[in-house]
Amino acid sequence: MTAAPHADADGFGFAVSTRVEIADTDLGGVVYYGNYARLLDRALMAYRRELGIPELGPAGHLFVVRHLACDYRRSARFGDELTVRIRTARVGRSSHTVAYRIEDAVTGDVVATAEQVIVGVSGYDGGRPTRVPADLAARLAAFEDDR
């Protein structure tokens, strides 16, 4: 997997290149629909590392997924090279929304699009929602605004 900042016309400022692994697929070699979340997670962790954001969230603001929606456009298969594009679409008081576009790296065809709402909570015990730390909001905004 390779990751790098990457600006495109749709505002996606970061991209991860990956290949479909056998563990991602069903018996027919097609990516099982539930495994698209794994592809998104790979991109999200690389995005956070690039921006210097703790992967699980800054102290007192543990990241948890509140909502995930995925629109499947065509099948991805074992061995396919994929590009997963990611951007922070919105920062709210206790959450931020991340948009994704998964593309076939060879043809450029869109395989899927997704949106994820991530909420910060106070701890591992299912804590209460916490305000997005100002430095986190600023870091996300600075990266996205540079695109």
C-alpha angles and dihedrals in degrees: 000000000000126000133191144154107269128174120209137173093264094056098256103148100183136044137188123200116211141155126233108254126208090249088062094059142075125231090285094056093251120130107261108238094238091056094065086083088064090056090050091049091053090054094043093052091049090048092052092047090051091052094044093245117146105255095231093037137275119293110293093012107078111184117239128170113245099173138011125182123178129187111202113209102173139347124275115210139204110290096017115142110230136189115210112199120197139185138165103247099183141004116206133178097280102003146042130211121225124198124204138190120191114201137182100251092214102046101022090230115152109247097180144340125212144180126204130189112208120194126196116227131185098248153337092282093077090271127189123281113273131205115265104259111250093235091053092050090047093049092050092046093047093051095045094043091054089064 
